[in-house]
Amino acid sequence: MYYLLIYKTVDDYVGKRAPYRDGHLAYSNAAHDRGELVMGGALADPADSAILVFKAESPAVAEDFARNDPYVKAGLIREWSVRPWTVVIGD
């Protein structure tokens, strides 16, 4: 099953994320290497949200990711949610 982790970012997120970016990317790459995180990235124009796609047996994988993400811990994410995603076309 696929799950979308949807982040709502704080104002000036792009300007504030620099001190935490390396940690967030290392954390994200580790989840990708384990096969949990399929892809992810920030939305642009405006950069007020980000979406990460997980493939897992339950939403707990995405929820645990969010709780431990350096961006969330640093307060750069004002809210997050996990939604199941029914893929109709594609993998």
N, C-alpha and C positions, 0 to 999 in steps of 0.2 A: 504494500500500500504506500502511496505517496502522501506526504504531509507538507503543507506550506507553513513556514514560520514567517510571520509578518511582523516586521518592526516598524514602529512609528518613532521617528528620530526627533531629538530636541532641535530648537532653532540653532542655526549655524553649526550643524552637525559636522559638516565637512571641515570647517575651521577648527573645531574642538577635538576631532578624532586622532590627530597626529600622534600624541603621546601613547595611545593605546592601539594604534593600527598594527604594529608588528605582532603584538600579543594576540590580537583578534585574528590576524591572518594565519599565524602559527596554529592557533586553536581550531580554526576553520579547516585548514589543510589536514590536520590530524583526523578530523571527522570525515573528510573526503577520502583520505587514505584508508580508513576503516570501512568505507563503502556506505556510510550513513548519509553524508551530505552529497547530493548529486550536483548541485550548482547553487550559487547565490550571488547577490550583488545589490547595490543601492539603486533606487529609481532616480532618475534625473529630471531636472527642469519642472518642478523643484526637487531637490534632494531631501525629501521629507519622509521617505520610507525605504525599506529594504525588504527583499523577499529571498528566503532560503528554501530550497526544495530538498526534502529528506525522503529516503526510501527506507522504511522500517516496518516492523510488525505492529507497532503501536505508536501513538503520539508521544509517548514518554521520552523517546530518543530526542525529538525536537524540543520538547519542554526542558529536559535536562541540559541540552545544549544552551538554550536561552538563559537559564538560571546561572550558568557558569561562564557565559561569554564575557570577556573583558569589557566590551562596549556596554553591556547591561550593568555590570558591576560598577562601571565608572559613571553611570547615570546618563549616558548618551542616548539611551533608548527610553522614551517616556512611557511606552506601553508595547506589549507584544502579545500575539495570539497564535495559536496553532489550529490549522484547519485541515481536515482530510481533503484530498484532491483526487477526484475520479478522473483518471486519464483515459480519454476516448481514442485519441490518435497519437501514435508514437509508442515509445517503449513503455 
